[in-house]
Amino acid sequence: MLKGKNVFGSIPNRMTKFEGEQYFINDIVSIKSRQKSKMYVKEGKRIGRGSFGTVTQSYLSKNNTEWSGPYAIKRVVKFPKVESLELEILQNIKHPNLVSLEFFFESQCATKDGGQLCQKNFVMEYIPQTLSSEIYQNFDNGYKLPTKHIKLYAFQILRALLTLHSMNICHGDLKPSNILIVPGTGIAKICDFGSAQRLEGNEEPKTYFCSRFYRAPELLLNLKNYTTQIDIWSLGCIIGEMIEGQPLFKGDNAKSQLDEIAKLLGRLPPEHESSVNESQELKGALHDCKFKKFMRWFPNIEFFDVEFLLKVLVYDSVKRWDAKQLMAHEFFDALRNETYFLPRSSSMPVHLPDLFSFSASEKKTLGDYYNLIIPSSD
Ligand SMILES: Nc1ncnc2c1ncn2[C@@H]1O[C@H](COP(=O)(O)OP(=O)(O)OP(=O)(O)O)[C@@H](O)[C@H]1O
């Protein structure tokens, strides 16, 4: 087992003390070289404290004089005999829209009752902004998030989901604070795979996870046969939040969360929907009715944008569009047809990030959708 030791000898109690700590790690694994080495770690300010761990801005050094970083170190408790999907994802999936892991180490800390706790430490690239701060800094200053930014971030989240979902992995906790934004570039990366699940095999699906405002109806109803489409619902809520500057559905508990959703989507179960299959006319009328409701709810967005949201915020997870279908939607034509965007608090337009240079495995997953998603060459 790898052991984290304080430079001054004793093992720090990291459950209570974080700020400004420096210590030495005997075995830190570089993800790039897969080699172990010795390093000093200097932990600075705490940038996140979630339900499962803490994240601190940190620096690394081989010699205690030259420091590299900043990095973000996420520390979580390591449970014996539990395989970490979070580590597996961070170690093995390299993707432009997933936060990248640079190093990994294990450490121990003393508990209050004199015992020892084993911890996993993920040393990730540090990205100073989140989609949450991006949304609220705009709205707090009286600005809306520009439509192009909304599309830019939504497309990249979908691109990351395309890869995770092709492996039958759901992220399970998509929300604005788990989307990191590289300042000045428009690049968005998903972080926090602590709630991720591989939805296959005989594993019992988790029943309580995902922050309430972003929980899909099937999770609020405690259904166990949910799919990776729960992340698409969360994305719909995130897009709504980017448009409105506040969470789209704000319930206090599962029931009131469903009530909030019903204000936009109508009551669940939609008894009329079963009869809709028999009548195209009725189906059309229902669509018009929903369309009008969405138009009233989001008065400042365009026709195609409403059409897009109607494909995402769907009760029935089978009818909810998947990542590749959504990436091909007209909603993203603005990204296919344009080259520049204006980052927040900048007066100079910059190139949009490279959104369409798909890897071989992404192309394979996209299949026929590939040609619909990439910008046309004429
Ligand atoms: N690489 C990073 N760079 C900068 N900030 C980060 C990074 N990774 C995580 N954070 C910030 O720290 C917060 C907490 O991290 P993370 O979500 O992984 O921990 P968690 O314990 O699962 O939190 P939660 O319960 O809130 O989901 C994130 O929401 C994000 O704002």
The ligand as a Gaussian input file, in Angstrom:
#p B3LYP/6-31G(d) Opt

LIG

0 1
 N       -9.938000      19.486000     -11.600000
 C      -10.590000      20.444000     -10.945000
 N      -10.230000      21.726000     -11.060000
 C      -10.896000      22.695000     -10.377000
 N      -11.966000      22.479000      -9.586000
 C      -12.374000      21.215000      -9.433000
 C      -11.723000      20.131000     -10.083000
 N      -12.352000      18.988000      -9.757000
 C      -13.356000      19.340000      -8.922000
 N      -13.374000      20.672000      -8.727000
 C      -14.340000      21.451000      -7.910000
 O      -14.547000      20.795000      -6.684000
 C      -15.941000      20.467000      -6.542000
 C      -16.088000      19.162000      -5.794000
 O      -15.467000      18.138000      -6.548000
 P      -16.207000      16.760000      -6.811000
 O      -17.564000      17.111000      -7.346000
 O      -15.343000      15.875000      -7.609000
 O      -16.325000      16.227000      -5.310000
 P      -17.607000      15.566000      -4.619000
 O      -17.151000      15.228000      -3.246000
 O      -18.138000      14.463000      -5.436000
 O      -18.603000      16.822000      -4.625000
 P      -20.207000      16.857000      -4.744000
 O      -20.771000      16.041000      -3.639000
 O      -20.505000      18.356000      -4.605000
 O      -20.577000      16.360000      -6.109000
 C      -16.497000      20.400000      -7.989000
 O      -17.858000      20.654000      -8.024000
 C      -15.670000      21.488000      -8.661000
 O      -16.299000      22.738000      -8.480000

